[in-house]
Amino acid sequence: MNKAIFYHAGCPVCVSAEHDIIGLIGSEKVEVVNIGEQRDRIQEAENAGVKSVPAVVTPNGNVLHINFGASMEDVKS
């Protein structure tokens, strides 16, 4: 993985965190995935270890959960 992946569900907390993450690490170094819209990527996020969104998966595979917005179970329902 060359880029970090920022997973979120489109809520105001998530969108605010998205802007902050892009500001911190740059849009060229992060892929933004709104799993509220890209539901086919939910399993990918869970497989990476994402338990709640917003969260960043680093290029090394570490999961950084940011401001508990919604659990993956909430996102799936």
Secondary structure as the mmCIF struct_conf table of DSSP 4:
data_model
#
loop_
_struct_conf.conf_type_id
_struct_conf.id
_struct_conf.beg_label_comp_id
_struct_conf.beg_label_asym_id
_struct_conf.beg_label_seq_id
_struct_conf.end_label_comp_id
_struct_conf.end_label_asym_id
_struct_conf.end_label_seq_id
BEND BEND1 LYS A 3 LYS A 3
STRN STRN1 ALA A 4 HIS A 8
BEND BEND2 GLY A 10 CYS A 11
HELX_RH_AL_P HELX_RH_AL_P1 PRO A 12 ILE A 25
HELX_RH_3T_P HELX_RH_3T_P1 SER A 27 LYS A 29
STRN STRN2 VAL A 30 ASN A 34
TURN_TY1_P TURN_TY1_P1 ILE A 35 GLU A 37
HELX_RH_3T_P HELX_RH_3T_P2 ARG A 39 ARG A 41
HELX_RH_AL_P HELX_RH_AL_P2 ILE A 42 ALA A 48
TURN_TY1_P TURN_TY1_P2 GLY A 49 GLY A 49
STRN STRN3 SER A 52 VAL A 57
TURN_TY1_P TURN_TY1_P3 PRO A 59 ASN A 60
BEND BEND3 GLY A 61 GLY A 61
STRN STRN4 VAL A 63 SER A 71
HELX_RH_AL_P HELX_RH_AL_P3 MET A 72 LYS A 76
#
